[in-house]
Amino acid sequence: MDITTHVSAQVNTPSEAPAPLRVAVIVASNREGRFAPVIADWFLSRTAEHDDLDIDVIDLAGIDLPTALSFNPSDEVKALLAQVSPRLDAADAFVVLTPEYNHSFPASLKNLIDWTGSEWHAKPVGFVSYGGMSGGLRAVEQLRQVFAEMHATTIRDTVSFHGPRAHFDDDGRHKDPSAPNTAAKALLNQLTWWAHALRNAKSARPYTG
Ligand SMILES: Cc1cc2nc3c(=O)[nH]c(=O)nc-3n(C[C@H](O)[C@H](O)[C@H](O)COP(=O)(O)O)c2cc1C
């Protein structure tokens, strides 16, 4: 996976081309032996076709936040939050790559959401899901409820892979990419529409919740 961080000044005046949208791609699985990097690499191959997107991959395998929440976190936890919170805050939009665990989404993702808050406000969230027969869709439907609480808007169209291991070759290439590529196009089209609309709205009138 190519992990890059971009935190640059946002300029978006009506007379100029809009500044690139900053999209945080969140890799939710931190499981040992996870399939997530294959899904992430495929999705990054889709975003690479959009030079109007500034991608920041936030891999939860690298951010080991404790599950015990605190209003007075230790210096160690503050340092972990400092690794992730400003990047969420800087994003105009999110794409969550989530597997399904026990008909829901991974605890690592809920933990990140519970440790954070306003970073998500008034921003769109898209989903790429994967799992068994349901392709992770049960995880996605539950996340829609969670992200409503975070003042975020979730994108209708998703990409979902059921039994993904059978669909990718040993080099991580999708064997029949036409349908998922089309799904990714719809997801990114809707995500960028909402991201521009909400960024413009917030520059005219800050979101106060
Ligand atoms: C603890 C656990 C629970 C799972 N529960 C489900 C499930 O309820 N439904 C499903 O379709 N797949 C389920 N799976 C399969 C995973 O979605 C699948 O293995 C996926 O590749 C896991 O993502 P990861 O390898 O990136 O962690 C489960 C896997 C694990 C490890």
PDBQT file of the ligand as one rigid body, heavy atoms in Angstrom, charges set to zero:
ROOT
HETATM    1  C1  LIG A 301     -13.961 -12.585  13.489  1.00  0.00    +0.000 C 
HETATM    2  C2  LIG A 301     -14.489 -12.715  12.083  1.00  0.00    +0.000 A 
HETATM    3  C3  LIG A 301     -15.850 -12.681  11.884  1.00  0.00    +0.000 A 
HETATM    4  C4  LIG A 301     -16.344 -12.762  10.585  1.00  0.00    +0.000 A 
HETATM    5  N1  LIG A 301     -17.690 -12.669  10.402  1.00  0.00    +0.000 NA
HETATM    6  C5  LIG A 301     -18.179 -12.599   9.162  1.00  0.00    +0.000 A 
HETATM    7  C6  LIG A 301     -19.568 -12.369   8.957  1.00  0.00    +0.000 A 
HETATM    8  O1  LIG A 301     -20.354 -12.251   9.865  1.00  0.00    +0.000 OA
HETATM    9  N2  LIG A 301     -20.011 -12.297   7.686  1.00  0.00    +0.000 N 
HETATM   10  C7  LIG A 301     -19.176 -12.421   6.632  1.00  0.00    +0.000 A 
HETATM   11  O2  LIG A 301     -19.649 -12.331   5.503  1.00  0.00    +0.000 OA
HETATM   12  N3  LIG A 301     -17.850 -12.639   6.775  1.00  0.00    +0.000 NA
HETATM   13  C8  LIG A 301     -17.337 -12.730   8.023  1.00  0.00    +0.000 A 
HETATM   14  N4  LIG A 301     -15.996 -12.913   8.205  1.00  0.00    +0.000 N 
HETATM   15  C9  LIG A 301     -15.129 -13.053   7.040  1.00  0.00    +0.000 C 
HETATM   16  C10 LIG A 301     -14.401 -11.751   6.773  1.00  0.00    +0.000 C 
HETATM   17  O3  LIG A 301     -15.262 -10.720   6.368  1.00  0.00    +0.000 OA
HETATM   18  C11 LIG A 301     -13.334 -11.975   5.710  1.00  0.00    +0.000 C 
HETATM   19  O4  LIG A 301     -12.465 -12.981   6.150  1.00  0.00    +0.000 OA
HETATM   20  C12 LIG A 301     -12.539 -10.727   5.409  1.00  0.00    +0.000 C 
HETATM   21  O5  LIG A 301     -11.573 -11.007   4.441  1.00  0.00    +0.000 OA
HETATM   22  C13 LIG A 301     -11.857 -10.189   6.650  1.00  0.00    +0.000 C 
HETATM   23  O6  LIG A 301     -11.154  -9.019   6.325  1.00  0.00    +0.000 OA
HETATM   24  P1  LIG A 301      -9.600  -8.875   6.711  1.00  0.00    +0.000 P 
HETATM   25  O7  LIG A 301      -8.935 -10.128   6.225  1.00  0.00    +0.000 OA
HETATM   26  O8  LIG A 301      -9.119  -7.665   5.938  1.00  0.00    +0.000 OA
HETATM   27  O9  LIG A 301      -9.532  -8.714   8.178  1.00  0.00    +0.000 OA
HETATM   28  C14 LIG A 301     -15.467 -12.879   9.487  1.00  0.00    +0.000 A 
HETATM   29  C15 LIG A 301     -14.098 -12.939   9.715  1.00  0.00    +0.000 A 
HETATM   30  C16 LIG A 301     -13.608 -12.849  10.992  1.00  0.00    +0.000 A 
HETATM   31  C17 LIG A 301     -12.130 -12.865  11.217  1.00  0.00    +0.000 C 
ENDROOT
TORSDOF 0
